[in-house]
C-alpha cells in the first residue's frame, strides 16, 4: 500500500510539474456589424482569450461563447490540458469599424511537448483558387487570390517556430483540393510530385469560396448604408511525401464594405487592407497561421535522400530546420506501387539500424550508419524518418 501511495504521489508531482500558472496580456478583435458592439465585444474577448491560451503554449481546441461577460466552467477546451482561472479587462477600443479588447488572463496550462517540436518543417504554399470569380468583380478584387496568398506566405515565413516557409507558388495549378477532400484520389500522385518539385514535405492549398455582398437595412435605407461583405476561405494541409490530407479548416468572417459601388479598390492597395473588410481578412489569415503552425508542431519530420556519398546518405533537411549533429534517423525504402485496379498505393520497407547526422549544412545533412555493416540498397528517393 505504501508503494502504491508513493507511486501515486510521484505521478501527481510529475503532472503538476508540467503545469505552469502565469499572467498573460493578449489582444483580440472582431468586426462591428450593424452597430452591434455587444456582440463584437463578446467575439473580441473570445479571440483575446484564445490568443492568451496560445501564448501560454496550450493547444486550443475551441473557445465557446460567453455568458454575461463571464466564462462557464466548460467553455474553454484545451487539447493539452490546462485552464483559465480568471481574466481582467484592461482596455476596450473601437477603431475603423472594429472592436479591440485587451485583457490579462491567469492561465494554468501544460505545454505541448513532443520530439519533433524543435524542428521546423518545410512548407510550400500554393496560390489559392477563386471559387466564384464573378463575386470578385465588385471592388475589382480579381487579384485577391495572389495578394492574399502572398500575405499568408509572408506571415508563415515570420512565424516564430515550427514552420520553414520554403516557397510560394504563384501558379494556377489544376489540383482542386475540394475533390481530394471528397475522396478523389486521382490527384494524390500530383500532390506527391508537387512536394518533390518544391522540396517540401508539407503543402498548403486552398480556395476563396465566398466574397459576396449583402445589403443592410430595408429598401428605403439600404442605399445609404454600407453593405456587409462575406469572406470564406478553406485551407488544406497535405503531407506531400505520403500524399495524404492532414486536415482541412474553414475560415469565415463578415465586415462592412465601406467603398462605393464604382470604386475599383483592388487588394494590393493600403486602402483595402486598412478598411474594416481588409482587417477582417487579415484577422482570418492570422488565425490560419496559428492553426497551421500548431498542427505542424508535433507533425513527423521526414527527409528525402537526395544523394549517396562515401560517408553515407545526404538528406534535404539541415541546420535551418533545426537538425543537429548526432540526431538519429531511420531509413525507409520507397516501394510505392499501383494495384490491379489502377490505384496508387504507398509502401515503405524499413532498413535495419539507425543513422546519425555526422555533417551539417544549412539545407542538408550527411548521415552515417551506427551499425557495424552498412545496409544495402539505399537509393536516392528513399526517406529518413527522425527518431
N, C-alpha and C positions, 0 to 999 in steps of 0.2 A: 504493500500500500504506500509505503514511504517513497519507494522508487517511482511509482505512478504519479504521486503528487509532485515530486521533484521534476519529472519529465514535463508534466503539465505546466508548472511554473516557468520552466525554461522556454517552452513553446510560446507562452504568453509574453514573456520578456522579448523574445525574438520578433514577435508580431508588433509589439509596442515600439521596438527599436526602429522598425521600418516606417512608423508613422511620425510625421512632423507637424507641429502646430505653428502657424505663422500668420502675421497680419499682412495682407496684400492689397495694394491700391490698384484699381482697374477702372477702365472707362468702357462704357457701352453706348450704342446709339441706335436709333430707329427713326424711320420716316414718319412725319406727322401727316396723316391723311384726313381730309375733310375737317381739319381743325381739332381732331380728337387727340388732345395732348395726354389725357389719362391713359389711353391705350398705348400711345407711343412711350410714355414713361414706364409702363409695365414691361414693354418689349425691350427698352433700353436697359432697364435694371436686370432683366433676364440675361441679356447679352453681356453686361458687365460681370455678372456672377460667373458666366461661362468663361470669360477672359481670366478671371481670378483663379478659377479651377485649373485652367490650362497653365497659367503662370506657376502654379504650385507643383506642377509635374503630374497632375492627375489626368487620366484619360476620360473625357466626359462623354457619357452616353447621351444624356438629354437633360435639359433644364426646363421643367414644365411651367405652366402658368402660375402666377402669383395670386394670392387672395388677400384683398385689403392691405396690400403693401407688404405682406409677410409671406414666408415660405411655409408650406405644410411639411411635415416630417419626411414624407416620401417623395418630395418634389425633386430633389437633386439625386441623380443616379450617376455614380462614378464607377467605371469598369474596374479600376484598380483598387477600389476601396477608399474610404475616407468620408468626410462630412464637412459641411459649412456650419459652424457653430452659430454665428450671427454676423450681420453686416451693418455698416453705418453709412448713411448717405453723406457725402462730403460736398458735392456740388451738382447743380442742375442748370443746364444751359440750352437755349434754343438758338440754332444758327441755320439760316438758309433752309427752312422747312424741315429741320431735323432736330430731334431731342437727344441731348448728350447727358449721360448720367455718370458721375464719378463717385465711387464708393470704396470703402475699406472693408474687406471680408476677413473674418477669423476662420482660417481653414486648417483642418487636420486631414492631411491626405498622404497616401502612400505612393511613393514614386514608382513608376513602371520600370522594372529592371529586367533586362534581357541581354544576352551576349552580343547580339548584333546591333544594339542601340548605339554603340560607339562608332559605328561605321556609316559613312554617307553613301547612299545608294544612287547609282547613275540613273538619271531620268531624262527622257525626251518628251516634249510637249508638241503635239500636232495641232495645227490651226483648226479651230472649232468650225463646225458646219453651221450654216444658217438654214434652219428647217423651213421657214416661211419667208422667202426673200421679199414678198410684197409688203410685209409689215415694216421692213426697214426703209421703205421709200419715204415715209413720213419722218421728216427731220434729216433725210439723207444719211441714214445710218448703215449704208451698204458696206462701209469699211469697218463696221464694228467687229466682225469675226477676227480680222487681222489685228486691229489695235487692242482688242480685249485679250487675245491670245498672247500678244507681246507683253502686255501689262501683267498677265498672270505668270508668264515665264520670269519676268524681272522680279516679281515678288517671291517666287520659288527660289530664284537664284540668291536672294538675300535672306532666305530663311536661315535661322541660326544654326540648325543642326539637322541631321538625318537625311538630307537630300543634297545631291550634287547635280544641279540642273545642267545637263550636258549640252543640249541644244534645243532650239525652237524651229520646227519645220513649217515654214510658211508655204505650204503646198496644199492643193486641193486633191487629197487622196480619195481613191474610190472606196475605201473602207468606211462603212457606216456602222458604228458601234451598236446602234439600236438593233440591227439584225443579229449581231453576235449575242446581245443580251437576251434576245428572244429564242436563242437556241440554234441559230445558223452557224455551223462550224466551218463553212466553206472558206471563210477569210482568216481562220486561225493561222494558217501557214503564212499568210501575208503579214500578220502580226509578228510572227517569229522572224520573218525576213526583214521587217522594218526594224526590229530590235537588233538584228545582226548588222544591218546597214548603218544604224546610228550608234552602234557600240554602247547600247544602254540596256540594262536589264529591265527597267520599268518604263512604261509608256502611258501617257495621259492623252486620251482622245475625248471628244465631246461635241455637244451641239447647243445652239441657241434656239430654244423651242417656242418662245413667246415674247414678242416685243409689242403687243397690241395696246391700243389706247381705249379708254372708257370715259365718256363724258361725265362730269359731276353736275349734280343738281337736276332740275327738270328742263323742259323745252324752253321755258322763259328765261332761265338763269344760266343755262349751260354755255351760252355764247360768250359770257364774260368771265367764266371760271376756268381755271386751268384743268385740262383733263388729267386723269391718272393713267400712267403708263406701266404696264407689267414688264417684269423681267423673269424669265425662267431659263435655266441652264442645266444641262445634265453632263456630268463628267464620269468617265470610265477609266479605271486604273487597271492596267494589264501587267502581268509578269510576262515579258516578251520572250524570255528563254523557254518557258513552257507553253506560251500562247494562251494562258488562262486569264480569265477575267477575275480580278481580285475583289472588285467592288464597284458599285455604281451609286452615285448620290445626286439628288436634285437640289438645286439652289433657286429660290424664288423670292421675289420681293415686289413692292409697288411703291411708286413715288409720283409726286406731281410733275407733269411735263410743262415746264414754265416758258417754253419758247412758242413763238407764233406759228400759225399753220404754214406760212410761206417760208419760214426761215430754214435754210439748209445748214444745219448745225454741224453734222459730221461728228465722228467720235475721236478725232485727233486733236480737237480744239480744247483749250483750257476751259472755255465756257461750258462745254459739255461736262467735263469731269468735276467742275466746281458747282454744277447745278444740283438740285435735290435728287434728280434721277441718276446723274452720274455718280453721286456719292453713294446711292443705294447699290448701284452696280459694283462700285469699288468695295463696298462692305461685303457683298456676296463673294467677291474674289478673295478677300482676306479670310473669310470662313473656309473657302475651298483650300487655300494654302495650309491653314491649320489642320484640316482634316487629312490632307494628303501626307503632310509630314508626320502626323500622329499615326496614320496607318502604316507608313513605311518604317516607323521607329523600330519595331521588332520584326520586320519582314526579313526573310532569309537573304543572305549575301551569297550570290553565285557568280563566279568569274568564268570567263571563257579562256581556254588555252589558245593563244594566238601564234605561238611559235615553240619549237623544240630546240634546245641548245645542249651543250655538253654538260652543263650543271643540272639541267632539268627543264621542266615546262616553264614557259613565260606566260603569265596571265595578264588580263587587261585591267586589273584593279591595282592601285598603288597608293602612294602617300596621300594624294588628295582625298581618297576615300577613307583614310584613317588606318590603312593596313600598316602593320609594324613588323619589324624583324622578329622572327620567332613565331609569328601567327601560324596556325596549322589549318590545312585544308585536306579534304578527301576528294580524290579524283573519281569522276563518273564518266564512263564511256557513253557517248551518244549512240543509241541504237533505234532511232525512230523508224517506223515502218508504216506501210499502207495495208490495211486489212483487205480481205476478199471483196468487201462491199465498197471499196474505194475511199474509206475514211482514214485520215492520217491518225496514227496512234503514237504516243510518246513512250519510249522505253529507255531506261538508264541502267547500265551494268556497272556496279561499283568495283573499283580496283582495290586490291589489298593494301593496307597500311596507310600511314599518314605522311603528308608532305609539309615541309616547313619553309617559311619565307627566309631566304638567305641573301637576297639582294633587292633593294627597293629603288623605284623610280617614281616620278610624280604621277604617271598614269599607268604604271605596270609594276610587276614584281617577278622574280625568279624563284621557283620552288625547287627544293631538293628532297629526295626521299629520306625518311628516317629508318627505312628498312635496310637490312644487310644487302639485299638484292633488289635492284630496281624493277618495278613492274613493267611488263611488256605491253606493247600495242597502244601506248598513249599517243594520241594524234591531235593535230590542230582541229579545233571544233569540239573537243571534249570539254567537260566542265570541272571546275574545282569549287567545292562547297566549303564555306568557312565552318570550322568546328566551334 
